[in-house]
Amino acid sequence: MRIIDLAPENLDDFCLCLEEWSDEMKEAGDHKRRWVEKHGERGLRVKLAVDDCGPAAGTVGGMIQYLPIEHSPASGEGLYFILCVWVHGYREGRGNFQKKGMGRALLQAAEDDARALGAKGMAAWGVALPFWMRASWFKKHGYRQADRSGIRALLWKPFRAEARAPAWIRPKKKPRAESGKVVVTGLLNGWCPAMSLVHERARRAAAELGEGVEFREVRTDDRAVFLEWGIGDAVFVDGREIRSGPPPKYEKIKKKISRRLKKL
Ligand SMILES: CC(C)(COP(=O)(O)OP(=O)(O)OC[C@H]1O[C@@H](n2cnc3c(N)ncnc32)[C@H](O)[C@@H]1OP(=O)(O)O)[C@@H](O)C(=O)NCCC(=O)NCCS
């Protein structure tokens, strides 16, 4: 296996989280591509793991993306922040590449790169439960917890003595209910297709329910907007957030909005 930098020929697959086989991913629209364009200028780094032997030789099996923490959902100084590490684990499409050493190699390559760029350390987020991007996986690789918000753990690994621990930027604001209509507010950063697809489903459901429902998009890839809200990605129906672990189905989102509409 070898680690390469993101190249133009891999951009489409990267923007679909290597899940070009998934119809769900296509629902996410082009937010990721636009985010990549914008964040290239903000220091985004992407590495891919390519299988080098056997029938899948030449296939990209994993990816890691990280950027200066100053453009991440956490506060900190001189650190890089891992937004996502993903080794394709489904049988569909390119197949399962997990547990072959790609994850470890991607993390090592990202840390080496960040050190070479002069970073004081690396930060990452993980879920403090045994699913999704696990905090325990980072801990096994020498990371320790710096902060926690609900089930989201903020982890870090200092490279130098002067490095300071990062902290989560916490929610500061949420939408208020307004009289005479249901307001669906979609906060969108664009980095995560799973979150973008929830946003697009909410937009579609709001439009389908017609008059009485207004969809408002809040672009949190604008740093000032993100700092005002303290939230990167979320969908609110009036003041209530639609919680999304695994992306909620379109029907579920539509039902929540329509229930609210009936109460007007
Ligand atoms: C966490 C994750 C990145 C790890 O990647 P990975 O490539 O599977 O990890 P590795 O192969 O480096 O290591 C995993 C295990 O495989 C083992 N392994 C590594 N190479 C191996 C090999 N050649 N043969 C057998 N086992 C091997 C490792 O020892 C390790 O075992 P351990 O966990 O008991 O220590 C990956 O599983 C993943 O993407 N999970 C989902 C994460 C996620 O949800 N991301 C967010 C998406 S938005």
The ligand as an SDF file (V2000), in Angstrom:
LIG
                    3D

 48 50  0  0  0  0  0  0  0  0999 V2000
  -10.8600    3.5080   12.2140 C   0  0  0  0  0  0  0  0  0  0  0  0
  -10.3090    3.2110   10.8450 C   0  0  0  0  0  0  0  0  0  0  0  0
   -9.8540    4.5020   10.1720 C   0  0  0  0  0  0  0  0  0  0  0  0
   -9.1190    2.2910   10.9910 C   0  0  0  0  0  0  0  0  0  0  0  0
   -8.6180    1.9960    9.6890 O   0  0  0  0  0  0  0  0  0  0  0  0
   -8.0830    0.5260    9.3310 P   0  0  0  0  0  0  0  0  0  0  0  0
   -7.3640    0.6110    8.0620 O   0  0  0  0  0  0  0  0  0  0  0  0
   -9.2090   -0.4340    9.4370 O   0  0  0  0  0  0  0  0  0  0  0  0
   -7.0850    0.3500   10.5590 O   0  0  0  0  0  0  0  0  0  0  0  0
   -5.7650   -0.4790   10.6060 P   0  0  0  0  0  0  0  0  0  0  0  0
   -5.7870   -1.5960    9.6420 O   0  0  0  0  0  0  0  0  0  0  0  0
   -4.6190    0.4440   10.5260 O   0  0  0  0  0  0  0  0  0  0  0  0
   -5.8690   -1.0340   12.0600 O   0  0  0  0  0  0  0  0  0  0  0  0
   -7.0540   -1.7250   12.4880 C   0  0  0  0  0  0  0  0  0  0  0  0
   -6.7110   -3.0970   12.9870 C   0  0  0  0  0  0  0  0  0  0  0  0
   -6.3160   -3.9360   11.9220 O   0  0  0  0  0  0  0  0  0  0  0  0
   -5.1280   -4.6180   12.2910 C   0  0  0  0  0  0  0  0  0  0  0  0
   -4.3470   -4.8270   11.0930 N   0  0  0  0  0  0  0  0  0  0  0  0
   -3.5570   -3.9430   10.4660 C   0  0  0  0  0  0  0  0  0  0  0  0
   -2.9690   -4.4880    9.3930 N   0  0  0  0  0  0  0  0  0  0  0  0
   -3.4060   -5.7560    9.3380 C   0  0  0  0  0  0  0  0  0  0  0  0
   -3.1720   -6.8290    8.4540 C   0  0  0  0  0  0  0  0  0  0  0  0
   -2.3430   -6.7200    7.3940 N   0  0  0  0  0  0  0  0  0  0  0  0
   -3.8120   -7.9820    8.6890 N   0  0  0  0  0  0  0  0  0  0  0  0
   -4.6510   -8.1160    9.7340 C   0  0  0  0  0  0  0  0  0  0  0  0
   -4.8950   -7.1410   10.6070 N   0  0  0  0  0  0  0  0  0  0  0  0
   -4.2870   -5.9790   10.4200 C   0  0  0  0  0  0  0  0  0  0  0  0
   -4.4450   -3.6840   13.2200 C   0  0  0  0  0  0  0  0  0  0  0  0
   -3.5470   -4.3860   14.0870 O   0  0  0  0  0  0  0  0  0  0  0  0
   -5.5870   -3.1080   13.9610 C   0  0  0  0  0  0  0  0  0  0  0  0
   -5.9730   -3.9820   14.9910 O   0  0  0  0  0  0  0  0  0  0  0  0
   -6.3990   -3.3690   16.3820 P   0  0  0  0  0  0  0  0  0  0  0  0
   -7.5300   -2.4080   16.0680 O   0  0  0  0  0  0  0  0  0  0  0  0
   -6.8020   -4.5590   17.1800 O   0  0  0  0  0  0  0  0  0  0  0  0
   -5.1570   -2.6730   16.8620 O   0  0  0  0  0  0  0  0  0  0  0  0
  -11.3370    2.4820    9.9350 C   0  0  0  0  0  0  0  0  0  0  0  0
  -11.7150    1.2810   10.5440 O   0  0  0  0  0  0  0  0  0  0  0  0
  -12.5560    3.3100    9.6500 C   0  0  0  0  0  0  0  0  0  0  0  0
  -12.5750    4.0660    8.6980 O   0  0  0  0  0  0  0  0  0  0  0  0
  -13.5760    3.1870   10.4840 N   0  0  0  0  0  0  0  0  0  0  0  0
  -14.7530    3.9980   10.3910 C   0  0  0  0  0  0  0  0  0  0  0  0
  -14.3960    5.4000   10.8040 C   0  0  0  0  0  0  0  0  0  0  0  0
  -15.4270    6.3920   10.4810 C   0  0  0  0  0  0  0  0  0  0  0  0
  -16.5820    6.1520   10.7080 O   0  0  0  0  0  0  0  0  0  0  0  0
  -14.9570    7.5310    9.9830 N   0  0  0  0  0  0  0  0  0  0  0  0
  -15.8060    8.6290    9.7830 C   0  0  0  0  0  0  0  0  0  0  0  0
  -16.3170    8.5900    8.4090 C   0  0  0  0  0  0  0  0  0  0  0  0
  -17.1580   10.1130    8.1700 S   0  0  0  0  0  0  0  0  0  0  0  0
  1  2  1  0
  2  3  1  0
  2  4  1  0
  2 36  1  0
  4  5  1  0
  5  6  1  0
  6  7  2  0
  6  8  1  0
  6  9  1  0
  9 10  1  0
 10 11  2  0
 10 12  1  0
 10 13  1  0
 13 14  1  0
 14 15  1  0
 15 16  1  0
 15 30  1  0
 16 17  1  0
 17 18  1  0
 17 28  1  0
 18 19  1  0
 18 27  1  0
 19 20  2  0
 20 21  1  0
 21 22  1  0
 21 27  2  0
 22 23  1  0
 22 24  2  0
 24 25  1  0
 25 26  2  0
 26 27  1  0
 28 29  1  0
 28 30  1  0
 30 31  1  0
 31 32  1  0
 32 33  2  0
 32 34  1  0
 32 35  1  0
 36 37  1  0
 36 38  1  0
 38 39  2  0
 38 40  1  0
 40 41  1  0
 41 42  1  0
 42 43  1  0
 43 44  2  0
 43 45  1  0
 45 46  1  0
 46 47  1  0
 47 48  1  0
M  END
$$$$
